[in-house]
Amino acid sequence: MQQIQHILRKLFSEERIRVDFNVKGGTTTLLASFAYLPIRELLNFNINIKEEYRDILSELEVAKELEPVASLLLKGMLSMQAGQDDATKYLYEAQKVQVTALGYSYLALCYFMKGDFDKSIQIYSNAITDFPKEPYFYACRCILNRCLDDDEGAFYDYQVAKRLDFNYHSLLEWHEHLSYLETLKMDQLELQELESTWEQDPERLDVLTKLALEYVHIYDYQKAIRLYSQGINMADNQTEWYVYRAAIYSKLTLYIEALEDCNQALSIDENCVSAYILRAKLLECLHEHDAALEDYKKAASLNPEHTAIYEERASLFERLGKFEDAIVDYSKLIALMKDDFYPYVLRADMFERVGKQEEALLDYNRAIDLNPYYSDLYQYRAAIRESLGDKVGAESDLQKFEELDEE
């Protein structure tokens, strides 16, 4: 494994190789660490690898006896980065020894680089069959379906990817806007003014913060990352800048880079609550749920009145099927946001799931008191009233729902 890690240093950036190349480990972490989406703007190959190609290939041949699958995968990855024609040969050999998500990702990427989108889509479809809960493959297929003007297929894949990991919503929104970024920039007068101010006084971090945020608003995440990187180099207190950049990395599903930035922020300020919250969300995306819960716990100990902690942790509990724990956190959220109707709706849904219909009804009542013009609330409450035998109340709520929905 030490030899494999040594070779990885030649193929990938330093922060990515902090993850072991364990082909029998978690597929999500491996894909986040070593795979590339079929988006040319995100491909970040080592262009100098051609010079070392033969030497590295020899090293991998030596490693083949101990790590056959890893060695074959890396041969394929190396050959692709070096522009060699034998990349697919090595990758197919690796897949014969052991089917891996990483193998699928590079095979599909090879055909994408050759312009054979149909073959690439076929491989992503095979990957979805073998790894149906990996949002990465749905996102990749969505991107290629868009290239082929298959709007229906792209929309289906987008919906599944977003449901499995909401960050893919941001990624695919960004991808959809790529060709319009310059037009969007030209339409933003405030952004242009900030650019002008920044050019005149490039030492103003307050302007840089606003400028980066404007680029986030027009989906130019890569430009925002570059600006936040400038802020990291300039700021006396770099903590918040690392968190800012980590948040944008997460929008592009670059989880390893985002985690590294959160870790950097916490190495500077071990009490940075926002870094713990963001790192927890990233760990959840990588299915490291226990570690995520530990970060939420630490954040709550540092700032027990920070509402995002309880909303995000309750959402994680919900996805883990720990509904009673979610109810506890939604109750804390309600205590902090007494005049906001939405936490009541979230808790009501949890009460329904655990069979506490009366408690759910009370929460919907309170939500409607706070926001009587939100039509969906009446539909939700109608279902509860129906389940409790209150047909008259249910019919009244459905009528109110239809009235508001027509307005």
HELIX and SHEET records of a PDB file:
HELIX    1   1 GLN A    2  LEU A   11  1                                  10    
HELIX    2   2 ARG A   16  ARG A   18  5                                   3    
HELIX    3   3 THR A   27  PHE A   34  1                                   8    
HELIX    4   4 ARG A   40  LEU A   42  5                                   3    
HELIX    5   5 ILE A   49  ALA A   63  1                                  15    
HELIX    6   6 PRO A   68  GLN A   81  1                                  14    
HELIX    7   7 ALA A   87  VAL A   97  1                                  11    
HELIX    8   8 ALA A  101  LYS A  114  1                                  14    
HELIX    9   9 PHE A  117  ASP A  130  1                                  14    
HELIX   10  10 PRO A  135  CYS A  147  1                                  13    
HELIX   11  11 ASP A  151  LEU A  164  1                                  14    
HELIX   12  12 ASN A  167  HIS A  177  1                                  11    
HELIX   13  13 LEU A  178  TYR A  180  5                                   3    
HELIX   14  14 LEU A  181  MET A  186  1                                   6    
HELIX   15  15 LEU A  189  GLN A  200  1                                  12    
HELIX   16  16 LEU A  205  HIS A  217  1                                  13    
HELIX   17  17 TYR A  221  MET A  234  1                                  14    
HELIX   18  18 THR A  239  LYS A  251  1                                  13    
HELIX   19  19 TYR A  255  ILE A  268  1                                  14    
HELIX   20  20 VAL A  273  CYS A  285  1                                  13    
HELIX   21  21 HIS A  289  LEU A  302  1                                  14    
HELIX   22  22 THR A  307  ARG A  319  1                                  13    
HELIX   23  23 PHE A  323  LEU A  336  1                                  14    
HELIX   24  24 TYR A  342  ARG A  353  1                                  12    
HELIX   25  25 GLN A  357  LEU A  370  1                                  14    
HELIX   26  26 SER A  375  SER A  387  1                                  13    
HELIX   27  27 LYS A  391  GLU A  406  1                                  16    
END                                                                             
